[in-house]
Amino acid sequence: MSGFLPDIANWALRGGNASNDENENEPEPEPQMSAAELRAQRLARLEQMQQQPEPMDIDPPRKDSPKREATPPPAASPPPQQKPQEEMVSQPKKKKMEPSPSDASKKQQRKKELLIKKVLEVTLVGGVVPSDSSCKEIDLDGSIEINEQTITDVIATRLNMEESSNNNPVASQRPSLIFYLGQCHRRASEEIKTMMQSKAAKAPSKEHEEMLAILQEIQKQVTNYAGSCLMVPGLFPAADDAVQQLARCLVSSVSDPATSITFGVTGKVAHSFYYSLCEELIHQDESVFVSVIEELVKYISELLSKFKTVFDGNTDGSAVVMVSALSAVCTHKKAAEAITRTANFLLPAEGTPEASQVIRPAMPNPVGGAASLLQMLGGADRPYLKRSGPALEKNTILGLVLRVGLPKNNSSFSPTSVLRQSVDTVNKTFRQQRQQLRVQQEAAYSFAMNLIKGGPSAKSKVMQWFADALLVNYGASAMQPDPSKVSNSSLLLNMSVTLLKLCEPFVNDPTKHHLIDPGFVSSMQDHRGVFETSGDRAVTRLGEGTDQTMSEPYKPKNEFIPQCFFFCARSLHYGISPLLSFQENLLRRISYTHWDMQQNNRDIQSDPQFAYMVSKQRSLEVALFQEEMVTDTLRFCDLIASVILGVSDSELRTMPEDFVSDVCHIIMSIAKLKSKLLAGIVFRNVFKMVVKLLSAQYASMVRNYNLRAQMGDVLYELFLPTAADDRRDVPASVSEDPLAGGKTYLLSDPAAQESLAPSLLLLYGEVEHTGYYDKMSHRAKIASLIKYLWESAEHRSAFRRITQNKESFIKFANGIMNETNTLIATVMQKLPEIRSAQEQMKNVEEWGRLSEEEQSQITSRLEDSEREVKSALPLCNKTVQMFGYLNTDPDIRSLFLLEELCPRLVGMLLHVLTKLVGSRGLELKVDNPEQYEFRPKEMLRDLCAIFSLFAAQEVFQLECARAGCDPSLLQSAVKTCRRLNLITGESMTAFESLPGLVEEALKMVNQDAVLTADAPDDFLDEILATYMKDPVELPSGHFVDRSTITQHLLNDPIDPFSREPMTVNDIKPATELKARMDAWLAEKRRAGSSS
């Protein structure tokens, strides 16, 4: 072989670097030839080769000769004469046992030719192995010797036979040059593996070692030639687009693992063609290597940018294929590092001119009509800043990878067919699409993980990307995020999934939990602004007034674990948590719309608005309730709780409030929407965290009433056994502690036994600040929890300790009485309105005379009234019951007899009793009372039981009298109880005595009223204008009775006259006034006695 091809081979062996040190006789100009000169010489050589006749065309006898045994004939020796046939037949064994050297050489030559035919897909002109359609036949200028030295010429000749795909459409359909080299490397690796596993490898012969050396040389040379093609694309005709060829090989490796260039046949990445190629490029010129990687990523990213969902695909592949190809690029650490150094890996730094540049997407081509207008007004076409959520997903590599998800408007749940789909069809679609999404998310995680493995610099860049993603998407938790500022929900959800997978090794290993250093959230340098305490992106902390000042420098034992943990915890706030809220709101709208349509006799199946909402809900449900993601999220939530439990009080103050809020919200939402997914998850740390933060010790630190109410809801939704209250079907395992033999956490946890009962009583009063409807929901749940604890022996001692904190108990009791009074007032007002509307609608003739507008108004008012009653009555029932069982304890009952509470208790009880058994009781008799949970008999039973508990107390009797209680009302209640057998035994006996006792008390009250009827104005309460029993002076200088101002301060902590803030401690006893009043009253009594 002569001319240009040996020069190519030598040039490739030197890695493309010109040098004349190895051969001083080599012509001087050739090593310095430019790429253009190389191409010119190559073309000249090709023209010369085309003018020479092919050996196969000028040697017809070769066609008849047995090619498999052909060898080049010796130049000076005539061919040997053949022996007689008889002699050949008579001596077969001798010839086989003692082969001549020429026979052994032929056999080895044949093996070599078969080997290169199999590995390189070439045969030699004049060789012993025939060619076929799967191979190229090459001419080595008459030589057929195959060894390590000639492999270079074989490969160079073979590569020069390929035509450029740019000039030949047929060539573009054949496998590319880089693909061919990669497959040669793979086949050589397979042969090496086979040879090393054979018996011959134990005692290798010279021939065995020679074959092995040839295979290793093939591996080396195909790698060298591939590197040369990438460094000088014009080196061979078919290498003009070598980088794109490599990119397509990486893509095809994903689709067809059998042809993978990124995994060696041994399963190790380092033995692959791609890895070897990277090593070759780095060895020759690292700057070229970086350039090649940048071009690879650019090419694949451009293909990936065409796909927005896991369903999208074209002839190039699909999103998961492109992401997997990017991941394959990163299998070499230097390549991963090179990717993170590309210009578009990170967003522009905050505060730079580039960051504030506005990107204006191209407007869609107008099609005409309303559809075009809607398209042009879509959120995707809005301008956005170069540092923003949309820029993150469109202009960064990780953004392109993570933005791929399921479509918001899923064609599988089209509004035109969604209402007709069977449950089986829907579930099957869910399974199929979740599997597709899971594969996509796995590929995205693999890509991120390979980047992180690229070394410290690459890892830092990846974590900076996550920090930027969290910073630019700080508005994603809003009810209606601005699409021109935040990324799409798929990216935010996939980012959480990726971070959850990065956290998985230490989430599942308790021995590594101590490496989560809480100081991270206070180290601005480390959290990179994600947990700022000021400005628009300020993150509220559990402790009020917490700043970024650190008492000690942040020096974690492991830097990566805290980064992953805290970034992941923050990502939940922008990913799964807002989507769960959206799903809940959507389901509420669907439920209300369904109810409204039924009420108005409208056809659900034909309503496009209803179908659209159902379509939207199911489209979201596919991604939101992927089982693996939900399980990982729930386990991570318990880890967040574990970290919060383990930190010191000073560190606890610095913890983001959203951590606790998100944990509570995520777990409760899944309990409401997909409770079965909770099965098998242990929430011990969540329970302990809630008990700790609700306790009196931390009540002053965690002052957010909505957060405290949310934690109370978690206790109810997750940890109150289902049998204890009528609610959704949460798996029993959630509330049971496996370490306590299946006993519930509420009963087995020592901290709960110590503090939970008083915490819940305190919380009952605190939720007053959460809003009218919200507080009723919260209190209904708290009441159920308190009842469950009251009925258990484990908590009874804690309830007794409640009486030791008089101030706290008064606050709780006041709250519960306020609530009951409000609820009773609402119910007693709305029930007559409901009855009136029902009576009107039952009178068909009268109802028919009303106009359509009048009917609509009545129906609307009825719906509002029913909604309020359904909201108020369940809590009303529970609070009345709570009064009953709490007051069975003598110590608690004595607190309700205090002058601050007793008048209000009596007023509440009499108000309800009057409504139930008074003259207007018939107004409460509505149709279907059970649908409102209105059970008048049960309410009267609970009420009379409370009266019986206090009947023997003189204070209670006097307060009944002062409240104007008519003994005949009590007597009527006694008769009703006796007739319906509502209460029995000692309770009934005590209640029967109450009317007579109150009648006696009325006489005493009337006597006192006569005595104080002409009392001086100085002795009268300045608020109620009643005679004061215990006068006190306010900071404003006014005088009122102690019970009056105490009750006022329970609801409004200000001076009623000056409107200045005031507490009970600001009140002063009016000693001098009290003395004058006592003297005056004594004189009045003496005068009354003498008369």
ZISUL-V554288 format. One record per run of one state. SS is the DSSP state (H for helix, E for strand, - for the rest). FROM is the first residue (numbers start at 1). LEN is the number of residues. If there is no record, write none. Layout:
SS/FROM/LEN
SS/FROM/LEN
This chain:
-/1/3
H/4/10
-/14/16
H/30/3
-/33/2
H/35/17
-/52/3
H/55/4
-/59/2
H/61/4
-/65/2
H/67/3
-/70/15
H/85/6
-/91/1
H/92/6
-/98/3
H/101/20
-/121/1
E/122/3
-/125/11
E/136/3
-/139/9
H/148/13
-/161/8
H/169/4
-/173/4
H/177/21
-/198/1
H/199/5
-/204/2
H/206/26
-/232/1
H/233/3
-/236/1
H/237/3
-/240/2
H/242/14
-/256/1
H/257/3
-/260/9
H/269/3
-/272/1
H/273/12
-/285/1
H/286/19
-/305/4
E/309/1
-/310/3
E/313/2
-/315/2
E/317/2
H/319/11
-/330/3
H/333/8
-/341/17
E/358/2
-/360/9
H/369/8
-/377/2
H/379/3
-/382/2
E/384/2
-/386/3
H/389/7
-/396/1
H/397/6
-/403/2
E/405/1
-/406/5
H/411/3
-/414/4
H/418/3
-/421/2
H/423/30
-/453/3
H/456/17
-/473/16
H/489/19
-/508/2
H/510/6
-/516/2
H/518/5
-/523/1
H/524/4
-/528/13
E/541/1
-/542/17
H/559/16
-/575/1
H/576/24
-/600/8
H/608/17
-/625/2
H/627/20
-/647/2
H/649/6
-/655/1
E/656/1
H/657/17
-/674/1
H/675/4
-/679/5
H/684/11
-/695/1
H/696/4
-/700/5
H/705/15
-/720/2
H/722/3
-/725/7
H/732/4
E/736/1
-/737/1
H/738/3
-/741/3
E/744/1
H/745/4
-/749/1
H/750/21
-/771/1
H/772/19
-/791/2
H/793/10
-/803/3
H/806/37
-/843/1
H/844/6
-/850/2
H/852/35
-/887/3
H/890/7
-/897/5
H/902/16
-/918/3
H/921/4
-/925/4
H/929/4
-/933/3
H/936/15
-/951/3
H/954/9
-/963/4
H/967/14
-/981/4
H/985/27
-/1012/5
H/1017/3
E/1020/1
-/1021/6
E/1027/1
-/1028/3
E/1031/3
-/1034/5
E/1039/3
H/1042/10
-/1052/2
E/1054/1
-/1055/6
E/1061/1
-/1062/2
H/1064/3
-/1067/1
E/1068/2
-/1070/1
H/1071/20
-/1091/1
